[in-house]
């Protein structure tokens, strides 16, 4: 009986440890619009969201049943940090100084989060452009996922 009690306490402690994690996502959006006319930013949400109020459960073979009408306005958050970054392109092409400057800003924010006890768990990135002729617009987006116990 003692072994079962100890095992239960260990499992309960592990579950509460997992539930106590703080997750932070930093999104970096860097413009790849020629001429430097795009907008590049590092975005960090600073508010909480009730996900259950935005979620509708659906089952296969049904039309979704009773669905909540959620306006786009209720999904958007009003509180976030927006750090300005430089665009990848200037009027003469790729601007390597801008890229190095963005790296310095991003590295500083990552260092701050690591000093606060966050651990970088995952990075996801991608590029979006119209890829047509002329290919005159696009963004490079990177999401960094941090966890703090």
C-alpha positions as CSV (number, residue, x, y, z in Angstrom):
1,X,0.0,0.0,0.0
2,X,2.9,2.3,0.8
3,X,4.3,1.8,-2.7
4,X,1.0,2.7,-4.3
5,X,0.8,5.8,-2.2
6,X,4.3,6.9,-3.1
7,X,3.7,6.2,-6.8
8,X,0.5,8.2,-6.7
9,X,2.3,11.2,-5.0
10,X,5.1,11.0,-7.7
11,X,2.6,10.9,-10.5
12,X,0.5,13.8,-9.0
13,X,3.7,15.8,-8.5
14,X,4.7,15.2,-12.2
15,X,1.3,16.2,-13.4
16,X,1.3,19.4,-11.4
17,X,4.8,20.2,-12.6
18,X,3.7,19.9,-16.2
19,X,0.6,22.0,-15.6
20,X,2.7,24.7,-13.9
21,X,4.7,25.4,-17.1
22,X,4.7,28.9,-18.5
23,X,4.7,28.9,-22.3
24,X,5.9,32.0,-24.3
25,X,5.9,32.3,-28.0
26,X,8.0,35.0,-29.8
27,X,7.1,35.6,-33.4
28,X,9.6,37.3,-35.7
29,X,8.2,38.7,-39.0
30,X,10.8,40.0,-41.4
31,X,9.8,41.6,-44.7
32,X,11.3,40.4,-47.9
33,X,9.7,43.2,-49.9
34,X,12.2,44.9,-52.2
35,X,12.9,48.5,-51.6
36,X,12.6,48.3,-47.8
37,X,8.9,49.3,-47.9
38,X,7.7,46.3,-45.9
39,X,7.3,46.1,-42.1
40,X,9.4,43.8,-39.9
41,X,8.6,43.2,-36.3
42,X,9.2,40.9,-33.3
43,X,5.8,40.2,-31.6
44,X,5.2,38.9,-28.1
45,X,1.7,38.4,-26.6
46,X,1.3,39.7,-23.1
47,X,-2.3,38.8,-22.4
48,X,-4.2,35.6,-21.6
49,X,-6.9,34.0,-23.8
50,X,-9.9,31.8,-22.9
51,X,-9.4,29.2,-25.6
52,X,-12.5,27.2,-24.6
53,X,-14.7,30.3,-25.5
54,X,-13.2,30.2,-29.1
55,X,-13.4,26.4,-29.6
56,X,-16.3,24.4,-31.2
57,X,-16.3,20.6,-30.9
58,X,-17.2,18.8,-34.1
59,X,-17.8,15.1,-34.7
60,X,-17.6,13.1,-37.9
61,X,-20.8,12.7,-39.7
62,X,-22.5,15.8,-38.2
63,X,-22.8,19.3,-39.3
64,X,-21.1,20.6,-36.1
65,X,-24.4,20.9,-34.2
66,X,-24.8,24.0,-32.2
67,X,-21.9,26.3,-33.1
68,X,-20.9,29.4,-31.3
69,X,-20.7,32.6,-33.3
70,X,-17.4,34.1,-32.3
71,X,-16.5,37.4,-33.9
72,X,-13.0,38.0,-35.1
73,X,-12.8,40.9,-32.6
74,X,-13.1,38.5,-29.7
75,X,-10.2,36.4,-31.0
76,X,-7.8,39.3,-31.3
77,X,-5.7,40.3,-28.3
78,X,-5.1,44.0,-27.5
79,X,-2.0,43.6,-25.4
80,X,1.3,42.6,-27.0
81,X,4.9,43.9,-27.3
82,X,6.0,44.9,-30.8
83,X,9.7,45.4,-31.4
84,X,10.7,47.1,-34.6
85,X,13.2,45.3,-36.9
86,X,14.8,46.2,-40.2
87,X,13.7,44.8,-43.6
88,X,15.9,42.3,-45.4
89,X,16.0,44.4,-48.6
90,X,16.9,47.9,-49.2
91,X,16.6,49.8,-52.6
92,X,19.8,48.1,-53.9
93,X,19.0,44.5,-52.8
94,X,19.8,42.3,-49.7
95,X,21.0,44.5,-46.9
96,X,23.3,42.4,-44.8
97,X,23.7,45.1,-42.2
98,X,19.9,45.0,-41.6
99,X,20.1,41.2,-41.1
100,X,22.9,41.5,-38.6
101,X,21.0,44.3,-36.8
102,X,17.9,42.1,-36.6
103,X,20.0,39.2,-35.3
104,X,21.4,41.4,-32.5
105,X,17.9,42.5,-31.4
106,X,16.5,38.9,-31.5
107,X,19.6,37.5,-29.7
108,X,19.2,40.1,-26.9
109,X,15.5,39.2,-26.4
110,X,16.3,35.5,-26.3
111,X,19.1,36.1,-23.8
112,X,16.6,38.1,-21.6
113,X,14.2,35.2,-21.7
114,X,16.9,32.6,-20.9
115,X,18.0,34.8,-17.9
116,X,14.4,34.8,-16.7
117,X,14.4,31.0,-16.6
118,X,12.8,30.2,-19.9
119,X,14.1,27.4,-22.0
120,X,14.0,27.5,-25.8
121,X,12.1,24.3,-26.8
122,X,11.4,24.7,-30.5
123,X,11.8,27.0,-33.5
124,X,9.5,26.9,-36.6
125,X,10.1,29.1,-39.6
126,X,8.8,29.6,-43.1
127,X,8.7,32.0,-46.0
128,X,5.6,33.4,-47.8
129,X,5.8,35.1,-51.1
130,X,3.5,35.5,-54.1
131,X,6.2,33.7,-56.3
132,X,4.8,35.2,-59.4
133,X,6.3,37.6,-61.8
134,X,7.3,40.0,-60.5
135,X,7.9,38.5,-57.1
136,X,7.5,41.7,-55.2
137,X,6.2,40.8,-51.8
138,X,6.7,38.3,-49.0
139,X,7.6,37.7,-45.4
140,X,10.0,35.4,-43.5
141,X,8.4,34.3,-40.2
142,X,10.0,32.6,-37.3
143,X,8.3,31.3,-34.1
144,X,10.3,30.5,-31.0
145,X,8.6,28.5,-28.3
146,X,9.9,28.9,-24.8
147,X,8.9,27.0,-21.6
148,X,9.5,28.0,-18.0
149,X,8.8,25.6,-15.1
